[in-house]
Amino acid sequence: MITPIQLAPYAAREANSRGRRYPEPSPHYRGEYQRDRDRIVHSAAFRRLEYKTQVFVNHEGDMFRTRLTHSLEVAQIARSIARVLHVNEDLAETIALAHDLGHTPFGHAGQDALNECMREHGGFEHNLQSLRVVDELEERYAEFPGLNLTYEAREGILKHCSPLKARELGEVAERFLNQRQPSLEAQLVNLADEIAYNNHDVDDGLRAGLLSLEQLEAVELIHSHLREVKVKYPGLAGRKLIYETIRRMINTLIVDLVDTSVARIQALAPGSLEVIRAHNEPLIAFSAVLQDHNLELKRFLRTHLYKHYRVHRMTAKADRVLKDLFSAFMQDIRLLPPEHQAHAQRQEATHGNSGRARVVADYIAGMTDRYAIAEHKRIFDPRELT
Ligand code: MG
């Protein structure tokens, strides 16, 4: 086992890990959390993130973020924060790389559509699906289903969970039933995710021409940094002006997050991870001022980017594609590829209609944007013969 040096007493430690669901011998020359990360990088679900929408559909342009590049940006930010807080960088990276594995094609539009389809069958939530991918859906190992990750990685992947689902999931979700907190590594990935998407969505929105700098100046977080850049580099324009602004925004948010979190950790002076878990609120946080600025940016993006008519057109199309696929597979199971068909029949035999629905939802959720479009064409376009 490799123990990273200089870990704080409240960091997640392999020596205190709650282990894997199926016990395995320790790896050579790697730590347990490194092994978790490596399994994620080698998984099929991870590779498929390359062709899944973040905000813009993959084929809208090569320069936009995808779920894959988003996950890499989250991992970069999470590692920086973990290192400075002396918590477990390997675990933080693992959680960051895995956090969006359960995303459907077409981003949040896809998730909402699938959730509606699954209303009578237990619903669909991408975060729960990420856990399902690593626990069950990846098929790679002879001795267990899924990737058999450590408890700490699985707990970190499960960001939110209803009490009903938490009772179903058991140990990994127990904190949602007894109001406990996850590790600092999980807490910081959660906010690294926010820092990443708020900033890259501004960048992508500008690149796509759906947002303008003039419009963005109404947002304090952007306004203050843009002004700073313009003072320092009068005459700077275009991509450099945008990037100099965004890199400052990311930096301000990370520095604020670290300063605020360090102060909160020092005030509590936790002697172990158990104290972090038992605390009444998360210790990783932005200051009140930055929290407000961040919220303002989020609201701005919701109104002006996520609800922009060009994004909405994609959302509406995605909704139709996924709902069509779901109802076609539910009506005629023989439309599914043979291995999914056999699996659906087995699940239906034990869990009825909801068993079949879950297999269909898993199949659709695993699709990339372009695969979903092609599959829709194959099933609905009479000119497609195969
Ligand atoms: Mg994310």
Residues whose N, C-alpha, C, O or C-beta is under 5 A from the ligand:
A	BS01	MG	D100 D193
